[in-house]
Structures are given as C-alpha cells and as structure tokens.
Amino acid sequence: MSIGHTLLGLLESGPRHGYDLKRAFDEKFGHDRPLHYGQVYSTMSRLLKNGLVEVDGIEAGGGPERKRYAITEAGITDVERWLATPEKPEPYLQSTLYTKVVLALLTHRDAADILDTQRSEHLRSMRILTDRKRKGDLADQLICDHALFHLEADLRWLELTAARLDKLREAVTR
C-alpha cells in the first residue's frame, strides 16, 4: 500500500492535522498495522517537499506546533494517476514455502510434515479471519475476503504439492 497516496486521498475531504490523518488511516486501513506517528510526519514532510500538500495553518498549543495540511492540485492529480494505475499481480514465483519443501526433500527430511504444518497454520488463520469477517463491518468483510481467497489458493497449492511430492523428490534430487 502506498501510504503517501492514501494520506493524500484522505486529505481530499479537507485539511487535517497529522494526528487526524493517522487516526483516519488507522480506522479505515490500519486495523492490523496502524501507522506510527513518525511515519505520518515523515511522509507529510516528503509530500510537502514534493508540492503535493501545503501547510494550511499552524496552531500553537501546550506542546509542539500543530500543522494542518491541505492537498494541492498536484496532489489531487497524483492520487488520480495512482488510482487509475493497475497494481501488478504478485505471482509468488519464489515463495518461502516452496523453498522449505524443496530443501526438506534435498536434505531427506519429511516434506509432507512441512506441508501438513503449513496447512494447519493456514486453516487456523482462516478461522480467525472468518470470525473477524462475521463480526466486522463491510470494509472489514472485504479485507477478510481478500485474505481468505489468497489463503484458499495457498491451500490448493499445498494439496497439489502433497499429491506430487514423490515426483518433486525425483526432480530435485537427480
């Protein structure tokens, strides 16, 4: 996820302080990985330097000055371009799990155990996500669906690989 573009998009509804941006980000996108304040302010500094935001006001308070940021026309154009650009699909051609299975075969360990352990972990994660989906709002349900579909594809790969272990063993130990 592009944090800079996400913060810019949040600014399109109106100027905000860094604290407000962090809170909005965490509510909408950061359920599992909330932003650190330092990340917000370093990103806003970069966006300011690049002319994508401007300081709309500074408020003095009991602590440090609070800057209110507003998106510029260049920032709006940048968000539009980012939204219109399709994400490159991740083919996972070099997965850690595949490496573990092949190394287990090369070192005469039980690759089936690795696949079984991973299958159990995937199923555990799917149960947690399904529970979260059941209790969540629409946004959380969609996020969980995305993760669940990826886990289902992984499970299919685990089953296929388990069925082909003998052939894979022959292929990698020649």
C-alpha positions in Angstrom: 0.0 0.0 0.0 1.2 3.5 -0.8 0.9 5.4 2.5 1.6 8.7 0.8 -1.1 8.2 -1.7 -3.5 7.0 1.0 -2.8 10.1 3.1 -3.3 12.3 0.1 -6.6 10.7 -0.6 -7.7 11.3 3.0 -6.8 15.0 2.6 -9.2 15.3 -0.4 -12.1 15.7 2.1 -10.4 18.7 3.6 -7.4 19.9 5.5 -6.2 17.8 8.5 -3.5 17.7 11.2 -1.1 14.8 11.2 -2.8 13.3 14.3 -6.2 13.3 12.4 -4.6 11.7 9.4 -3.2 8.9 11.5 -6.5 8.3 13.2 -8.4 8.3 9.9 -5.8 5.9 8.3 -5.9 3.6 11.3 -9.7 3.5 11.3 -10.0 2.8 7.5 -6.9 0.8 6.7 -4.7 0.1 9.7 -6.7 -2.5 11.7 -3.8 -4.9 11.6 -0.9 -2.4 11.1 -1.6 1.0 12.5 0.8 3.8 11.4 3.4 5.2 13.7 3.3 9.0 14.2 6.8 9.3 12.9 5.8 7.6 9.7 2.9 10.0 9.2 5.1 13.1 9.8 8.0 11.9 7.6 5.5 11.1 4.8 3.8 14.5 5.2 7.3 16.2 5.1 8.1 14.4 1.8 4.7 15.2 0.3 5.2 18.9 1.3 8.7 18.9 -0.2 7.3 17.4 -3.5 4.5 20.0 -3.7 1.7 17.5 -3.2 0.5 19.1 0.1 0.8 22.5 1.6 0.6 23.8 5.2 -2.9 25.2 5.6 -2.3 26.6 9.1 -0.2 26.2 12.2 -1.7 26.1 15.7 0.3 26.7 18.8 -0.7 24.6 21.8 0.6 23.2 25.0 3.0 21.0 23.0 4.7 21.3 19.7 3.0 23.4 16.9 0.4 21.5 15.0 0.5 21.9 11.3 -2.7 21.5 9.3 -2.1 20.0 5.8 -4.1 20.5 2.6 -3.8 18.7 -0.6 -2.7 20.7 -3.7 -3.9 20.4 -7.3 -0.7 18.4 -8.0 -1.5 16.1 -5.1 -5.0 15.5 -6.5 -3.6 14.7 -9.9 -1.1 12.4 -8.3 -3.9 10.5 -6.4 -5.9 10.3 -9.6 -3.0 8.8 -11.5 -2.2 6.3 -8.7 -5.9 5.2 -8.5 -6.0 4.7 -12.3 -2.8 2.6 -12.4 -3.5 -1.1 -12.0 -1.5 -3.0 -9.4 0.9 -5.6 -10.7 -0.3 -9.0 -9.7 2.0 -10.8 -7.4 2.9 -14.2 -9.0 4.7 -15.6 -5.9 7.3 -17.3 -8.1 9.8 -17.6 -5.3 7.9 -18.5 -2.2 9.5 -19.4 1.1 7.2 -22.3 1.5 8.3 -23.8 -1.9 11.9 -23.3 -0.8 11.2 -25.1 2.5 9.6 -28.1 0.7 12.5 -28.4 -1.8 15.1 -28.1 1.0 13.3 -30.8 3.0 13.5 -33.1 0.1 17.1 -32.3 -0.7 18.1 -32.9 2.9 16.0 -36.1 3.3 13.5 -34.6 5.7 9.8 -35.1 5.7 8.3 -32.5 3.3 4.8 -33.9 4.0 5.2 -32.8 7.6 6.1 -29.3 6.5 3.0 -29.2 4.2 0.8 -30.5 7.0 2.1 -28.0 9.5 1.5 -25.2 7.0 -1.9 -26.4 6.2 -2.8 -26.3 9.9 -1.5 -22.8 10.2 -3.5 -21.7 7.1 -6.6 -23.2 8.5 -6.0 -21.5 11.9 -5.6 -18.2 10.1 -8.7 -18.8 8.1 -10.8 -19.5 11.2 -9.6 -16.2 12.8 -10.3 -14.2 9.6 -13.8 -15.8 9.2 -14.6 -14.9 12.8 -13.4 -11.3 12.2 -15.4 -11.2 8.9 -18.5 -12.3 10.7 -18.2 -9.5 13.3 -16.9 -6.8 11.1 -18.4 -4.0 9.0 -18.5 -4.1 5.2 -14.9 -2.8 4.8 -13.5 -5.4 7.3 -15.5 -8.1 5.5 -14.0 -7.2 2.1 -10.5 -7.1 3.6 -11.0 -10.5 5.2 -12.4 -11.9 1.9 -9.3 -10.8 0.1 -7.1 -12.6 2.6 -9.3 -15.6 2.7 -9.2 -16.1 -1.1 -5.4 -15.9 -1.0 -5.3 -18.5 1.8 -7.7 -20.7 -0.2 -5.4 -20.6 -3.2 -2.4 -21.5 -0.9 -4.4 -24.4 0.4 -5.0 -25.7 -3.1 -1.2 -25.4 -3.8 -0.5 -27.3 -0.5 -2.8 -30.1 -1.6 -1.4 -30.2 -5.1 2.2 -30.3 -3.9 1.4 -33.0 -1.3 0.0 -35.1 -4.1 3.1 -34.6 -6.2 5.8 -35.0 -3.6 7.2 -38.2 -5.0 7.6 -36.6 -8.5 9.1 -33.5 -6.9 11.6 -35.5 -4.9 12.7 -37.3 -8.1 13.0 -34.0 -10.0 15.1 -32.1 -7.3 17.3 -35.0 -6.2 18.6 -36.0 -9.6 
